[in-house]
Amino acid sequence: MIIFLFVLAALLVLMACIKADRVRSWRESLNPSAPDLPGVAFVVGRAVLILMAGRLRR
């Protein structure tokens, strides 16, 4: 169980490290008519992912 939680926390941190440009290009390839996400959305998303990873390690 501990190994699973550690791997999950590592994946959450890796997801937080993905650049916003890569996410925007991926979203545009899936749905070109989707509105663009503001930069604040990526900052909040990264913060949430890091907090979730931190909570898993306790």
Secondary structure, DSSP 4 states (H G I P E B T S, - for coil): -HHHHHHHHHHHHHHHTS-HHHHHHHHHHH-TTSPPPPHHHHHHHHHHHHHHHHHHT-
